[in-house]
Every structure is written in structure tokens, then in C-alpha cells.
Amino acid sequence: MEELLALKELLHQGNITEALLIVEELEEMSKSDKLNKIFSYGMILLFHLIKQAAENRTTRSWTLSIRNSVKQIQRTNRREKAKGTYMTEDDLVETLQDAYDLALEKAALEAFEGQYETEELGKLVNREAIIKKAMDLIWERQSNSN
């Protein structure tokens, strides 16, 4: 909020150069917030996809969480006025790859009632197939890995 007040003051003073620096800072803060949200929802999405793949089953709760995560990623990534996205497909793959290890750690605590260590659970699932399935869901493509 203080950035907006400073921006207002600079504009009243006619100091456009300094005002533009604050605008750029606000844009970066907004984009950073969106990217962090996408990472967080991506981790939740991967967490449930890992559990589904490992246990070869699903629950209504997991399905709902997957749908919610996908929807939140889509909404957060959408640029309304520019009619584009904040993250390209490659950026999103990279983000999901970054989030995967945390999701796997969390899944190891819950899948099979926590009987597998992270590394052991990782051997039971196909990392690339899970990330591909997540991308297919996010970009609303038909997936061959159901």
C-alpha cells in the first residue's frame, strides 16, 4: 500500500521517472505473487497425481483437489487484459519440475499410509508421466496416461 501512496505523491510532484520505477516494482511484485501461487498449486496437483499413480486409485477428495489446483493455476496464469499467460508452457513445465520433489516428499508421508520413504515412492511412479499429465490437465489436452 505504501508503494501506491508513494506513486501518487510522485505523480502529484510530476516526477514521472521515479513514478515509473515504482510502477515497474509493483508489476514485479504482482508477477512474483502469481508465480508463487502457480508453484504452490502445482505442488498440490502433483502431490495428488503422485498418490493416484502410486496407489493406482483415487478418491473423490483427491479428484476435487486436482480439479481445484488445475483451475487455480489456469486462473492465476491468465492475463486478462493482454489475453495471454504469465507463464509459457516451458515455464510451467520448469515450475512443475521444481515443485515435484516437494510433492513427492509430501506424498511419501501419505501414500500407502506412509510406509515408503521418498526415494522408494519415487521409484514406484514415473516423474515425467506425472508432469505430462499435470500439463495436459492445465492446458486442457486429452491425455493418453489415464
C-alpha positions as CSV (number, residue, x, y, z in Angstrom):
1,M,0.0,0.0,0.0
2,E,2.8,2.4,0.8
3,E,4.1,2.0,-2.8
4,L,0.8,3.3,-4.1
5,L,0.9,6.3,-1.8
6,A,4.5,7.0,-2.9
7,L,3.4,6.6,-6.5
8,K,0.5,9.1,-6.0
9,E,2.9,11.6,-4.4
10,L,5.4,11.3,-7.2
11,L,2.7,11.8,-9.8
12,H,1.5,14.9,-8.0
13,Q,5.0,16.2,-8.0
14,G,5.4,15.5,-11.7
15,N,8.3,13.1,-11.1
16,I,7.4,10.7,-13.9
17,T,10.8,8.9,-13.9
18,E,10.6,7.9,-10.2
19,A,6.9,7.1,-10.6
20,L,7.7,4.7,-13.4
21,L,10.3,2.9,-11.3
22,I,7.6,2.3,-8.6
23,V,5.2,1.0,-11.3
24,E,7.8,-1.5,-12.5
25,E,8.4,-2.6,-8.9
26,L,4.6,-3.1,-8.4
27,E,4.5,-5.1,-11.7
28,E,7.3,-7.4,-10.5
29,M,5.7,-7.9,-7.1
30,S,2.4,-8.8,-8.8
31,K,4.1,-11.2,-11.2
32,S,6.1,-12.8,-8.4
33,D,3.0,-13.4,-6.3
34,K,1.3,-15.1,-9.3
35,L,4.3,-17.3,-10.0
36,N,4.4,-18.3,-6.3
37,K,0.7,-19.2,-6.4
38,I,1.2,-21.3,-9.5
39,F,4.1,-23.1,-7.8
40,S,2.0,-23.8,-4.7
41,Y,-1.0,-25.1,-6.7
42,G,1.4,-27.1,-8.9
43,M,2.8,-28.8,-5.9
44,I,-0.7,-29.8,-4.7
45,L,-1.6,-31.0,-8.1
46,L,1.5,-33.2,-8.4
47,F,1.0,-34.4,-4.8
48,H,-2.4,-35.9,-5.7
49,L,-1.3,-37.2,-9.1
50,I,1.7,-39.0,-7.4
51,K,-0.7,-40.6,-4.9
52,Q,-3.0,-41.6,-7.7
53,A,-0.2,-43.2,-9.7
54,A,1.5,-44.9,-6.8
55,E,-1.7,-46.4,-5.3
56,N,-3.4,-46.9,-8.6
57,R,-6.6,-45.5,-7.2
58,T,-8.3,-42.2,-6.5
59,T,-10.7,-40.7,-4.0
60,R,-13.3,-38.0,-4.5
61,S,-11.2,-35.7,-2.3
62,W,-8.1,-36.2,-4.5
63,T,-10.1,-35.7,-7.7
64,L,-11.6,-32.4,-6.3
65,S,-8.2,-31.2,-5.2
66,I,-6.8,-31.9,-8.6
67,R,-9.6,-30.1,-10.3
68,N,-9.3,-27.1,-7.9
69,S,-5.5,-26.9,-8.4
70,V,-5.8,-27.0,-12.2
71,K,-8.5,-24.3,-12.1
72,Q,-6.4,-22.1,-9.8
73,I,-3.3,-22.5,-12.0
74,Q,-5.3,-21.6,-15.1
75,R,-6.9,-18.6,-13.4
76,T,-3.7,-17.3,-11.9
77,N,-1.7,-17.8,-15.1
78,R,-4.3,-16.0,-17.3
79,R,-3.6,-12.4,-18.3
80,E,-7.0,-10.8,-18.7
81,K,-6.1,-7.6,-20.5
82,A,-3.2,-8.9,-22.5
83,K,-5.2,-12.0,-23.5
84,G,-2.2,-14.3,-22.8
85,T,-0.5,-16.0,-19.9
86,Y,2.2,-15.1,-17.4
87,M,4.0,-18.4,-17.9
88,T,4.7,-20.1,-21.2
89,E,4.2,-23.9,-21.5
90,D,8.0,-24.3,-21.0
91,D,8.0,-22.1,-17.9
92,L,5.2,-24.1,-16.5
93,V,7.0,-27.4,-17.1
94,E,10.0,-26.0,-15.3
95,T,7.9,-24.9,-12.4
96,L,6.3,-28.3,-12.1
97,Q,9.7,-29.9,-12.2
98,D,10.8,-27.6,-9.4
99,A,7.7,-28.5,-7.3
100,Y,7.9,-32.2,-8.0
101,D,10.4,-33.2,-5.2
102,L,8.3,-31.4,-2.6
103,A,5.2,-33.0,-3.8
104,L,6.9,-36.4,-3.7
105,E,8.1,-35.8,-0.2
106,K,4.6,-35.0,0.9
107,A,3.1,-37.9,-1.0
108,A,5.5,-40.3,0.8
109,L,4.0,-39.2,4.1
110,E,0.5,-40.2,3.0
111,A,0.6,-42.8,0.2
112,F,0.4,-46.3,1.5
113,E,-0.1,-44.9,4.9
114,G,3.5,-43.5,4.9
115,Q,5.2,-46.9,4.6
116,Y,7.6,-45.7,1.8
117,E,10.5,-43.3,2.1
118,T,10.5,-40.5,-0.5
119,E,13.1,-42.3,-2.7
120,E,11.2,-45.6,-2.6
121,L,8.0,-43.9,-3.6
122,G,9.8,-42.1,-6.3
123,K,10.7,-45.5,-7.9
124,L,7.0,-46.5,-7.9
125,V,5.9,-43.6,-10.1
126,N,7.0,-42.1,-13.4
127,R,8.0,-38.5,-12.8
128,E,7.8,-37.4,-16.5
129,A,4.4,-39.1,-17.0
130,I,3.0,-37.3,-13.9
131,I,4.3,-33.9,-15.0
132,K,2.9,-34.6,-18.5
133,K,-0.5,-35.5,-17.1
134,A,-0.4,-32.3,-15.0
135,M,0.4,-30.2,-18.1
136,D,-2.3,-32.0,-20.1
137,L,-4.8,-31.1,-17.4
138,I,-3.7,-27.5,-17.1
139,W,-3.7,-26.9,-20.9
140,E,-6.9,-29.0,-21.2
141,R,-5.5,-31.5,-23.6
142,Q,-6.5,-35.1,-23.9
143,S,-4.0,-37.3,-22.0
144,N,-3.0,-40.8,-23.0
145,S,-1.8,-41.5,-19.5
146,N,-5.1,-42.0,-17.7
